[in-house]
Amino acid sequence: MRKTAQLSVGWARLVFEVLQREGLDAHALFLQFDLKPDQLSNPSAYFKQDSFTRLWHEASRLSDNPAIGLTMGIQPTISAFDAYSYSLMSRATVREGLELTSRYHEVIGTAAILSNEFFAGGCRLIIDSKGDELPVAYQGFEAALALQAFSLRLVTNQAINADYVSFKTPKPKDITPYEALFQCPLKFNQPQYVMCINHKYLDTPMIFANKSMSLHHEKILQKTISELQPSTLVDQVTDLIYKTLPSGEPNIEAMASMFNISQRTFQRRLKQEGQTFLALLDSTRKELAAQYAVNPSMSLQEISFLLGFTDNSNFYRAFKRWYGCTPGDYRQLNSL
């Protein structure tokens, strides 16, 4: 059976922002098209591509803006894709960021297809997507291109313009918003949605480059790809803890709500699988703490942050309970 074409909560958050920016009732529109706004805080949530297609058409009609997708290029929440966003932003160069974009595009959803074609003149970033019963709305493609244009400029702090941007759609009556955003030659009625980036930009350094953060979040991406559909609740909860720790210590109430069940039911189901939430939180932190501690490029303060501790002293006490020594001593004893 073919999997339903879906997009991640990160994309849903960005679309929600676009609707709000256009002065539309984003909450009501999400509900209208079976997109649950209460799941926008769930990092593992996915939404049907066909629902987005219907939503884009209605949003264009209500706003009287056929180029509404381009609104995503106006100060979007760049970290909407969690580990995917953080890993991308912390890469060393634009080239590395583009390579990561295509390598892990599956975390954006089964509907999304991003690929790169590197050639002597630069790189063609090709954006595609698939729906189920409906052809994907052009506004979604334009939103993805707009997001890419904004992201390139943000992560390099340079006014990077593509060599050209191509669209499958016919040339619109008003191309002013396209010219204002992309500031490069535009090609319509083309076989693919493409942004072509000149070779001179590929080795441009990223202003947020951080090797240890990039490696950390890439591990999360690898884990996400391999466990897109965890088989047990314990697997799913562990996966969520792993993803949300850098944003602070997750609490049981918020975690239960991500599964649309009560806290009592959540605890009961974990108990049936021989676990508790606090035990999973502690064991996940313990495992990650050991991995991070032996990495000399990561500061102990950085490790504390990645494990969701708001106080470094709490991290040190927990580490000593886990391993019988301080993180610094553990690093020294286990350094290669």
C-alpha positions in Angstrom: 0.0 0.0 0.0 1.4 3.4 -1.0 2.1 5.7 1.9 0.0 8.9 2.3 2.0 11.9 1.0 2.6 14.0 4.1 4.6 17.0 5.3 6.2 17.6 8.7 5.1 19.9 11.5 7.9 22.3 10.5 6.3 23.0 7.2 2.9 23.3 8.9 4.2 25.9 11.3 5.6 28.0 8.4 2.3 27.8 6.5 0.5 28.8 9.6 2.7 31.9 9.8 2.0 32.8 6.2 -1.7 32.7 6.8 -1.4 34.9 9.9 0.9 37.3 8.0 -1.8 37.6 5.4 -4.4 38.5 8.0 -6.3 35.2 7.7 -7.7 33.1 10.5 -5.0 30.5 10.4 -6.5 28.4 13.2 -9.9 28.2 11.4 -8.4 27.4 8.0 -6.3 24.6 9.5 -9.4 23.0 11.1 -11.3 23.5 7.9 -8.9 21.3 5.9 -8.2 18.7 8.6 -4.9 20.1 9.7 -4.9 20.0 13.5 -3.4 23.2 14.9 -3.0 21.6 18.4 -0.3 19.4 16.8 1.9 22.3 15.8 3.8 21.8 19.1 4.4 18.1 18.4 7.8 17.7 16.7 6.8 14.3 15.4 3.5 15.4 13.8 2.8 15.0 10.1 0.0 16.5 7.9 -1.5 15.3 4.6 -0.2 17.0 1.5 -3.6 17.1 -0.1 -4.9 19.1 2.9 -2.2 21.7 2.2 -3.2 21.8 -1.4 -6.8 22.6 -0.6 -5.6 25.1 2.0 -3.4 27.0 -0.4 -6.2 27.4 -2.9 -8.6 28.7 -0.3 -6.0 31.0 1.2 -5.2 32.5 -2.2 -8.9 33.1 -2.8 -9.6 34.7 0.6 -6.5 36.9 0.5 -6.9 37.8 -3.2 -3.2 37.1 -3.5 -2.2 34.5 -6.1 1.4 34.8 -5.0 0.6 34.1 -1.3 3.3 31.4 -1.2 6.0 34.0 -1.6 5.0 35.4 1.8 7.1 32.6 3.3 10.2 34.5 2.2 9.4 37.3 4.6 11.0 36.7 7.9 9.9 33.1 8.5 10.9 31.2 11.6 14.0 29.7 10.2 14.3 27.0 13.0 10.8 25.6 12.2 12.3 22.2 11.1 14.1 21.7 14.5 17.1 19.4 14.0 17.0 19.8 10.2 17.1 23.6 10.5 19.8 23.6 13.2 22.1 21.2 11.4 21.7 23.1 8.2 22.4 26.5 9.8 25.5 25.2 11.6 27.2 23.8 8.5 30.4 25.4 7.5 29.5 26.5 3.9 26.6 27.0 1.6 27.8 23.9 -0.3 27.6 21.7 2.8 24.1 23.2 3.6 22.8 22.3 0.2 24.2 18.8 0.4 22.4 18.3 3.8 19.2 19.7 2.3 19.0 16.9 -0.2 20.4 14.2 2.0 17.8 14.5 4.7 14.8 15.9 2.8 12.7 13.0 4.0 12.4 14.6 7.5 10.3 17.3 5.8 7.8 14.6 4.8 7.1 11.8 2.3 5.6 14.5 0.0 8.8 16.5 -0.3 11.6 15.8 -2.8 14.7 18.1 -2.8 17.7 17.3 -4.9 20.9 19.0 -6.0 22.7 19.0 -9.3 26.2 20.3 -8.9 28.0 21.4 -12.1 30.9 23.7 -13.1 28.7 26.8 -12.9 27.2 26.1 -9.5 24.3 24.1 -8.2 20.7 23.6 -9.2 18.4 23.0 -6.3 15.4 21.2 -7.6 12.2 21.2 -5.6 9.4 18.7 -6.2 6.5 17.3 -4.2 3.8 14.7 -4.6 0.2 14.6 -3.4 -2.3 11.7 -3.3 -5.5 12.6 -5.1 -4.6 16.1 -5.9 -1.8 17.8 -7.8 0.3 19.8 -5.4 -0.6 23.5 -5.3 1.9 25.8 -7.1 1.7 28.1 -4.0 3.5 25.4 -2.0 6.4 25.2 -4.5 6.7 29.0 -4.6 6.7 29.0 -0.8 9.6 26.5 -0.7 11.6 28.6 -3.2 10.9 31.7 -1.2 12.1 30.0 2.0 15.3 28.9 0.3 16.0 32.4 -1.0 15.5 33.9 2.5 17.6 31.2 4.1 20.6 31.7 1.8 20.7 35.3 2.7 20.2 34.8 6.4 22.8 32.1 7.0 25.5 34.0 5.0 24.6 37.5 5.9 25.0 38.3 2.2 22.6 39.5 -0.5 22.8 36.3 -2.4 20.7 36.2 -5.5 20.3 33.1 -7.7 21.4 33.0 -11.3 17.8 32.2 -12.0 14.6 30.7 -10.6 12.4 28.6 -12.7 8.7 27.7 -12.3 6.4 25.1 -13.9 3.5 27.6 -14.0 2.8 30.2 -16.8 4.1 33.7 -16.3 1.7 35.5 -13.9 0.0 38.7 -14.8 1.9 40.5 -12.1 5.5 39.4 -11.6 6.4 42.3 -9.3 6.4 40.2 -6.1 8.6 37.6 -7.7 11.1 40.2 -8.9 11.1 41.9 -5.5 11.8 38.6 -3.6 14.2 36.8 -5.9 16.0 39.7 -7.6 17.2 37.5 -10.5 16.0 36.3 -13.9 12.7 34.3 -13.7 11.8 31.5 -16.0 8.2 30.3 -16.4 6.6 27.3 -18.1 9.7 25.2 -17.2 9.8 21.5 -16.6 10.9 21.9 -13.0 10.9 24.3 -10.0 14.6 25.2 -9.7 16.8 27.7 -8.0 20.2 27.9 -9.6 23.0 29.1 -7.3 26.3 30.4 -8.8 29.5 28.5 -8.0 31.0 31.7 -6.4 28.6 31.4 -3.5 29.0 27.6 -2.8 32.0 28.1 -0.5 30.6 31.1 1.3 30.9 30.5 5.0 27.8 30.2 7.2 27.7 32.8 10.0 26.2 30.2 12.4 28.8 27.5 11.6 29.4 25.2 14.6 30.8 21.8 13.9 29.8 20.1 17.2 26.2 21.4 16.9 26.0 20.4 13.3 27.2 16.8 14.2 24.8 16.6 17.1 21.8 17.6 15.0 22.9 15.4 12.1 22.8 12.4 14.5 19.2 13.3 15.3 18.4 13.5 11.6 19.9 10.1 11.1 17.9 8.7 13.9 14.7 10.4 12.6 15.2 8.9 9.1 15.8 5.4 10.5 12.9 5.6 12.9 10.2 7.6 11.1 7.6 5.2 12.4 8.7 3.9 15.8 6.9 0.7 16.7 6.2 1.2 20.4 5.2 4.1 22.6 8.5 3.8 24.4 10.3 4.2 21.1 8.2 7.2 20.1 8.7 8.9 23.5 12.4 8.3 23.5 12.6 9.8 20.0 10.6 12.9 21.1 12.9 13.3 24.2 15.9 13.1 22.0 14.5 15.8 19.7 13.2 18.2 22.3 16.0 18.2 24.9 17.9 21.2 23.4 14.7 23.2 23.9 14.6 22.4 27.6 13.6 19.5 29.8 10.3 18.0 28.4 7.5 17.5 30.9 5.1 14.7 31.1 2.0 16.8 30.5 3.2 18.3 27.3 4.5 14.9 26.1 1.1 13.2 26.7 -0.7 16.0 24.8 1.5 15.2 21.8 -0.1 11.8 21.6 -3.6 13.2 22.2 -4.1 11.2 25.4 -4.4 12.1 29.1 -1.4 12.1 31.4 -2.9 9.1 33.2 -3.3 7.1 30.0 0.1 8.1 28.9 1.7 6.8 32.1 -0.4 3.6 32.0 0.6 2.7 28.5 4.3 3.3 29.3 4.0 1.1 32.4 2.5 -1.6 30.2 5.7 -1.5 28.2 7.8 -1.7 31.4 8.8 2.0 31.5 8.1 5.4 33.1 8.5 8.8 31.5 11.1 9.9 34.1 13.1 6.7 33.6 13.1 7.3 29.8 14.2 10.9 30.3 17.0 10.0 32.6 18.3 7.1 30.5 18.2 9.2 27.3 20.2 11.9 29.0 22.7 9.4 30.4 23.3 7.9 27.0 23.8 11.3 25.3 25.9 12.7 28.1 28.5 9.9 27.6 28.6 10.5 23.9 29.0 14.2 24.2 31.5 14.1 27.1 34.1 12.3 25.0 33.9 14.8 22.2 36.6 17.4 23.0 35.0 20.0 20.6 32.0 20.3 22.8 32.2 22.4 26.0 30.6 21.1 29.1 28.2 24.1 29.2 27.2 23.2 25.7 26.5 19.6 26.7 24.4 20.8 29.6 22.3 22.9 27.2 21.9 20.0 24.7 20.6 17.8 27.5 18.0 20.3 28.5 19.4 21.4 31.8 18.8 25.0 32.8 21.4 24.9 35.6 24.9 23.5 35.0 25.1 22.3 38.6 22.1 20.0 38.0 23.9 18.5 35.0 27.1 17.9 37.1 25.1 16.2 39.9 23.2 14.0 37.4 26.4 13.0 35.6 28.1 12.1 38.9 25.1 9.9 39.7 25.2 8.2 36.3 29.0 7.6 36.0 30.4 8.2 39.5 32.6 11.1 38.4 32.4 14.6 37.0 32.0 15.2 33.2 35.5 16.6 33.1 37.0 13.6 34.8 35.0 11.3 32.5 36.3 13.1 29.4 39.9 12.8 30.7 39.6 9.1 31.5 37.9 8.3 28.2 39.8 10.6 25.8 41.5 8.9 22.9 
